[in-house]
Amino acid sequence: MNDLKKASRRKMSFGATLKAVFWSFFGVRKKSDYEKDAQQLNPVHVIIAGLLGALVFILTLIVIVKSVVGK
């Protein structure tokens, strides 16, 4: 449990977390970048960024489908 508390106190910015999650969605992360991020990213930020990324992805798909079907 102490490890989780330590991890949640990591200081990497939310913007950097969004960037890391964005590149992870595309699967174009270098191993060295992944290892660096694994040591510095706040897990709470990663979860929030992942949920936001999934929401943006779903909304984008909905817009694409509506534009194709509506024509």
C-alpha angles and dihedrals in degrees: 000000000000090000090058092050091050091048093050090056095060111129104219109130124254089239091058088048091052090051092050092048092046092055090044090057087061094043095233100125121133115231091238091052091048092051092048092049093047088060097044111030120100107235092217090056090048092054093048092046091048092052091048091048091050091049092051090047093051093046090049091052091049092052092048093048093047091050093049097043094042093061 
